Amino acid sequence: MTNTFKEKETVQLLQRLVEIPSPSGYTNEIMQFMATILDDIQVPYIKTNKGALIATIEGKDKSNHRLLTAHTDTLGAMVKEIKASGRLKLSMIGGFNWNSVEGEYCHIHTASGKKVRGTILMHQTTVHVYKNAGSAERNIENIEVRLDEKVMNADDTLKLGIEVGDFVSFDPRFEQTESGFIKSRHLDDKASTALLLRLLASINENNLILPNTTHFYISNNEEIGYGGNSNIPAEVVEYIAVDMGAIGDGQTSDEYTVSICAKDSSGPYHYELTRKLVALAKEQNIDYKLDIYPFYGSDASAAIRAGFDVKHALFGPGIEASHAFERTHIDSLKNTAALLEAYVLSPMETK
């Protein structure tokens, strides 16, 4: 296997990706950026009606195809209500806890294209006024957006062009430390998206010949459950979701290895395909961990629920504090990139 991982290019691309706002349902800009990259590296692709992109690299075997997917959509929110004070009540997009976004800076994306800055706060934030500032429940009733505009009432906010249904994106706060950590919101799943794009570039730069025709599915609705459950070519036999490994008590995943998922909330992943990934990791001396994620679903499991007859598996970089203040390490990106390359270069076992 060739060692084609380029750290600087990968991290720069990842930073660019997380800095493009793309909560589920508001992904036009990020998908246009994806299309530009695919155009630049001259990889053919199609655009689905849902806005996803499917790039294809032809391989020696044109009958038995593979598909790898990562998603660009992220957590976010929508304006649920404009309060009498002019502040905003939010409705969640994706699964997270309100305390994970308390204090975060944000953008409100109006229908006219104007972006308004704000901060997500508890209504009872001021400790000099509210006795229960620390104990009040972090919920939809108490969390609000304080706008960085002179607004005294709901009419003032409406005059800014803000209305119910406008999208709200959270600042990523990207940072790479000297010790190799990468901290940012939205590493789920833009870390994996960056790795797929860099793999595509590497295939072209190094004139790599794939044993099987391989599709790269960049989905844009995974956080709401149906990103990669359609438009799967009939020839696809193996479907790989490249998504984060979840870290916490009782988990084996960490921030330094590639995490291979044996089972999540949807049930076990395809046993033989999962074991093949483990065998490849062992053969190539790739640091990996096998894990089970109890409260997790992927585009691969969505494809299975949609009725596609494919072998499905899941692996990706280990992400600390998922759906909150996320962090990973460059070693995890390297190991995931290595397993991706080993997988696409290994012939598919067909019966």
C-alpha positions as CSV (number, residue, x, y, z in Angstrom):
1,M,0.0,0.0,0.0
2,T,1.3,3.5,-0.8
3,N,1.6,6.1,1.9
4,T,-0.4,8.9,0.4
5,F,-1.7,10.8,3.4
6,K,-1.0,14.5,3.3
7,E,-1.4,16.0,6.7
8,K,-1.3,19.7,5.8
9,E,-3.7,19.4,2.9
10,T,-6.1,17.3,4.9
11,V,-6.2,19.6,7.9
12,Q,-6.6,22.7,5.7
13,L,-9.5,21.1,3.8
14,L,-11.1,20.0,7.1
15,Q,-10.9,23.6,8.4
16,R,-12.5,24.9,5.2
17,L,-15.3,22.4,5.5
18,V,-16.2,23.1,9.1
19,E,-16.3,26.8,8.5
20,I,-19.0,26.5,5.8
21,P,-22.3,26.5,7.7
22,S,-24.4,23.4,6.8
23,P,-27.0,22.3,9.3
24,S,-29.3,19.6,7.8
25,G,-31.7,21.3,5.3
26,Y,-29.3,24.2,4.6
27,T,-26.5,22.5,2.7
28,N,-26.4,24.2,-0.8
29,E,-23.2,26.1,-0.1
30,I,-21.3,23.1,1.2
31,M,-22.5,20.9,-1.6
32,Q,-21.5,23.5,-4.2
33,F,-18.1,23.5,-2.6
34,M,-18.0,19.7,-2.9
35,A,-18.8,20.0,-6.5
36,T,-16.0,22.5,-7.1
37,I,-13.5,20.1,-5.6
38,L,-14.7,17.2,-7.7
39,D,-14.5,19.4,-10.8
40,D,-11.0,20.4,-9.9
41,I,-9.8,16.8,-9.5
42,Q,-11.8,15.8,-12.6
43,V,-13.9,13.1,-11.0
44,P,-17.3,12.6,-12.6
45,Y,-20.4,12.8,-10.4
46,I,-24.1,13.1,-10.4
47,K,-26.3,15.3,-8.2
48,T,-29.4,13.7,-6.6
49,N,-32.7,15.4,-6.2
50,K,-32.0,15.6,-2.4
51,G,-28.8,17.5,-3.2
52,A,-26.3,14.7,-2.5
53,L,-23.3,14.1,-4.8
54,I,-22.2,10.7,-6.0
55,A,-18.7,10.6,-7.6
56,T,-17.6,7.5,-9.4
57,I,-14.2,6.0,-10.1
58,E,-14.3,3.1,-12.5
59,G,-12.3,0.0,-11.5
60,K,-11.3,-3.2,-13.2
61,D,-14.5,-5.0,-12.1
62,K,-17.4,-3.1,-13.4
63,S,-20.0,-5.6,-12.3
64,N,-19.5,-5.6,-8.5
65,H,-19.3,-2.1,-7.1
66,R,-18.5,-0.5,-3.8
67,L,-19.9,2.6,-2.2
68,L,-18.3,4.8,0.5
69,T,-20.3,7.6,2.1
70,A,-19.7,10.5,4.4
71,H,-22.0,13.4,5.2
72,T,-21.6,17.2,5.1
73,D,-24.7,18.1,7.1
74,T,-24.3,19.1,10.7
75,L,-26.3,19.8,13.8
76,G,-27.9,23.2,14.0
77,A,-31.3,24.9,14.7
78,M,-34.2,26.8,13.2
79,V,-36.0,29.8,14.5
80,K,-39.1,28.5,16.2
81,E,-40.5,31.7,17.6
82,I,-39.7,35.4,17.8
83,K,-40.2,36.4,21.4
84,A,-41.8,39.6,22.6
85,S,-38.3,40.7,23.7
86,G,-37.0,40.3,20.1
87,R,-34.9,37.3,21.1
88,L,-35.4,33.9,19.4
89,K,-36.6,30.6,20.5
90,L,-35.0,27.6,18.7
91,S,-36.0,24.2,17.4
92,M,-33.2,21.6,17.2
93,I,-31.8,20.1,14.0
94,G,-30.2,16.8,14.9
95,G,-29.7,15.2,18.3
96,F,-27.8,17.2,20.9
97,N,-28.3,18.6,24.4
98,W,-29.0,22.3,24.8
99,N,-26.2,22.6,27.3
100,S,-23.7,21.7,24.5
101,V,-24.5,24.9,22.6
102,E,-25.1,27.2,25.6
103,G,-22.8,30.2,25.2
104,E,-22.0,29.5,21.5
105,Y,-21.9,32.3,18.9
106,C,-24.1,31.7,15.9
107,H,-25.5,33.0,12.6
108,I,-29.1,33.4,11.7
109,H,-29.4,32.8,7.9
110,T,-32.3,34.9,6.6
111,A,-34.3,34.2,3.4
112,S,-32.8,37.3,1.8
113,G,-29.3,35.9,2.3
114,K,-28.4,38.3,5.1
115,K,-26.6,36.8,8.1
116,V,-27.3,38.1,11.6
117,R,-25.0,37.3,14.5
118,G,-26.1,36.2,17.9
119,T,-25.3,34.2,21.0
120,I,-27.1,31.2,22.3
121,L,-27.9,31.7,26.0
122,M,-30.1,30.8,28.9
123,H,-32.9,33.3,29.5
124,Q,-31.8,33.2,33.1
125,T,-28.1,33.8,32.5
126,T,-27.6,36.9,34.6
127,V,-26.6,35.6,38.1
128,H,-27.2,39.0,39.6
129,V,-30.9,38.8,38.6
130,Y,-31.9,35.2,38.5
131,K,-31.4,33.1,41.6
132,N,-31.8,29.9,39.5
133,A,-29.3,30.9,36.8
134,G,-27.3,27.7,37.5
135,S,-30.1,25.3,38.2
136,A,-32.7,26.2,35.6
137,E,-33.3,23.5,33.1
138,R,-31.6,23.8,29.8
139,N,-34.5,23.3,27.5
140,I,-36.4,24.8,24.5
141,E,-38.3,27.2,26.9
142,N,-35.2,28.7,28.5
143,I,-32.6,28.6,25.7
144,E,-32.8,31.7,23.4
145,V,-30.7,33.6,21.0
146,R,-29.5,37.1,21.9
147,L,-29.1,39.1,18.7
148,D,-26.2,41.4,18.1
149,E,-28.5,44.1,16.8
150,K,-30.5,46.9,18.5
151,V,-33.8,45.0,19.0
152,M,-36.3,45.9,21.8
153,N,-39.3,43.8,20.6
154,A,-40.5,41.3,18.0
155,D,-41.1,44.0,15.4
156,D,-37.5,45.1,15.5
157,T,-36.4,41.5,14.9
158,L,-38.8,41.1,12.0
159,K,-37.5,44.3,10.4
160,L,-34.0,42.6,10.3
161,G,-35.6,40.0,7.9
162,I,-35.6,37.2,10.5
163,E,-38.6,35.0,10.5
164,V,-39.8,31.6,11.7
165,G,-38.0,28.8,9.8
166,D,-34.7,30.6,9.3
167,F,-31.7,28.4,9.9
168,V,-29.2,28.9,12.7
169,S,-25.6,27.7,12.4
170,F,-23.2,27.3,15.3
171,D,-19.6,28.7,15.1
172,P,-17.1,25.8,14.7
173,R,-14.1,27.3,16.6
174,F,-11.6,25.2,14.7
175,E,-8.2,24.8,16.3
176,Q,-5.2,22.5,15.7
177,T,-2.8,22.2,18.6
178,E,0.9,21.6,18.5
179,S,0.3,18.2,20.1
180,G,-1.7,17.1,17.1
181,F,-5.3,17.5,18.4
182,I,-8.0,19.0,16.2
183,K,-10.8,20.7,18.1
184,S,-13.9,21.9,16.3
185,R,-17.7,21.5,16.1
186,H,-18.9,19.5,13.1
187,L,-16.0,17.0,13.0
188,D,-19.0,14.7,12.7
189,D,-18.8,14.1,9.8
190,K,-16.6,16.6,8.0
191,A,-13.5,14.8,9.2
192,S,-14.6,11.8,7.2
193,T,-15.7,14.0,4.3
194,A,-12.2,15.5,4.1
195,L,-10.7,12.1,4.1
196,L,-12.9,10.9,1.2
197,L,-12.1,13.9,-0.8
198,R,-8.4,13.5,-0.2
199,L,-8.6,9.8,-1.1
200,L,-10.2,10.8,-4.4
201,A,-7.4,13.3,-5.0
202,S,-4.8,10.7,-4.1
203,I,-6.3,8.1,-6.5
204,N,-5.9,10.6,-9.4
205,E,-2.5,12.0,-8.3
206,N,-1.0,8.6,-8.0
207,N,-2.8,7.0,-10.9
208,L,-4.1,4.3,-8.6
209,I,-6.2,1.6,-10.4
210,L,-9.1,0.3,-8.2
211,P,-10.0,-3.4,-8.4
212,N,-13.7,-2.5,-8.3
213,T,-15.8,0.4,-9.5
214,T,-16.2,2.6,-6.5
215,H,-18.8,5.3,-5.7
216,F,-18.2,8.1,-3.3
217,Y,-21.5,9.3,-1.9
218,I,-21.4,12.7,-0.2
219,S,-24.7,12.9,1.6
220,N,-26.4,16.0,3.1
221,N,-29.2,14.7,5.4
222,E,-27.6,12.1,7.6
223,E,-28.2,13.9,10.9
224,I,-32.0,13.7,10.3
225,G,-31.9,10.0,9.3
226,Y,-32.1,9.6,5.5
227,G,-28.9,11.0,3.9
228,G,-27.7,7.9,2.0
229,N,-30.8,5.7,1.7
230,S,-31.5,6.3,-2.0
231,N,-29.8,6.6,-5.4
232,I,-27.6,3.6,-4.6
233,P,-26.5,2.0,-7.9
234,A,-27.9,-1.5,-8.5
235,E,-24.4,-2.9,-8.9
236,V,-23.3,-1.9,-5.3
237,V,-22.4,-5.0,-3.2
238,E,-20.6,-3.3,-0.3
239,Y,-21.7,-0.1,1.3
240,I,-19.3,1.6,3.8
241,A,-20.3,4.5,6.0
242,V,-17.3,6.5,6.9
243,D,-18.4,8.2,10.1
244,M,-17.1,9.0,13.6
245,G,-16.2,6.6,16.4
246,A,-18.0,7.5,19.6
247,I,-15.9,7.8,22.8
248,G,-17.0,7.4,26.4
249,D,-17.3,5.0,29.3
250,G,-17.4,1.4,28.2
251,Q,-16.1,2.2,24.7
252,T,-12.9,1.0,23.2
253,S,-12.7,3.9,20.7
254,D,-10.1,6.6,21.2
255,E,-8.8,9.7,19.4
256,Y,-5.8,8.0,18.0
257,T,-7.0,5.0,16.1
258,V,-9.6,4.2,13.4
259,S,-12.8,2.9,15.0
260,I,-14.6,-0.1,13.3
261,C,-18.2,-0.5,14.4
262,A,-19.5,-4.0,14.9
263,K,-23.0,-2.9,16.1
264,D,-25.0,0.2,16.7
265,S,-28.6,1.0,17.6
266,S,-29.8,-0.5,14.3
267,G,-28.2,-3.9,15.0
268,P,-25.0,-5.7,13.9
269,Y,-23.1,-4.6,10.8
270,H,-22.3,-7.2,8.1
271,Y,-20.0,-9.7,9.9
272,E,-17.8,-10.8,7.0
273,L,-17.3,-7.3,5.7
274,T,-16.5,-6.0,9.2
275,R,-14.0,-8.9,9.7
276,K,-12.4,-8.0,6.4
277,L,-11.8,-4.4,7.6
278,V,-10.2,-5.8,10.7
279,A,-8.0,-8.1,8.6
280,L,-6.9,-5.3,6.4
281,A,-6.0,-3.2,9.5
282,K,-3.9,-6.0,10.9
283,E,-2.2,-6.7,7.5
284,Q,-1.3,-3.0,7.0
285,N,-0.3,-2.4,10.7
286,I,-3.1,0.2,11.0
287,D,-4.0,1.0,14.6
288,Y,-7.7,0.2,15.1
289,K,-10.4,-0.4,17.7
290,L,-13.5,-2.5,17.4
291,D,-16.5,-1.0,19.1
292,I,-20.3,-1.0,19.7
293,Y,-22.2,2.4,19.7
294,P,-25.4,2.1,21.8
295,F,-27.1,5.3,20.6
296,Y,-26.0,5.7,17.0
297,G,-27.2,5.2,13.5
298,S,-25.5,5.8,10.1
299,D,-26.2,6.2,6.4
300,A,-25.3,2.5,6.0
301,S,-28.0,1.5,8.5
302,A,-30.4,3.9,6.7
303,A,-29.7,2.1,3.4
304,I,-30.5,-1.2,5.0
305,R,-33.7,0.1,6.5
306,A,-34.6,1.4,3.0
307,G,-34.4,-2.2,1.7
308,F,-31.1,-2.2,-0.2
309,D,-29.5,-5.6,-0.6
310,V,-25.9,-4.6,0.3
311,K,-23.3,-5.7,2.8
312,H,-22.8,-2.8,5.1
313,A,-20.1,-1.6,7.5
314,L,-19.0,1.4,9.4
315,F,-15.6,2.9,10.4
316,G,-14.1,6.3,11.0
317,P,-12.0,8.5,13.2
318,G,-12.5,8.5,16.9
319,I,-14.3,11.7,18.0
320,E,-14.4,12.9,21.6
321,A,-17.5,14.7,22.9
322,S,-19.6,13.9,19.9
323,H,-22.4,16.3,19.1
324,A,-20.8,18.8,21.4
325,F,-17.3,20.3,21.6
326,E,-15.7,17.7,19.4
327,R,-12.0,16.7,19.2
328,T,-9.9,14.2,17.4
329,H,-6.1,13.7,16.8
330,I,-4.2,13.7,13.6
331,D,-3.2,10.0,14.3
332,S,-6.9,9.0,14.1
333,L,-7.2,10.7,10.7
334,K,-4.0,9.0,9.5
335,N,-5.2,5.6,10.5
336,T,-8.7,6.1,9.0
337,A,-7.1,7.3,5.7
338,A,-4.8,4.2,5.7
339,L,-7.8,1.9,6.2
340,L,-9.8,3.7,3.5
341,E,-6.9,3.3,1.0
342,A,-6.3,-0.4,2.0
343,Y,-10.0,-1.1,1.5
344,V,-10.5,0.5,-2.0
345,L,-7.3,-1.1,-3.2
346,S,-8.2,-4.6,-2.0
347,P,-10.2,-6.8,-4.5
348,M,-13.8,-7.5,-3.4
349,E,-14.5,-11.1,-2.5
350,T,-17.4,-12.3,-4.6
351,K,-19.2,-15.6,-4.6
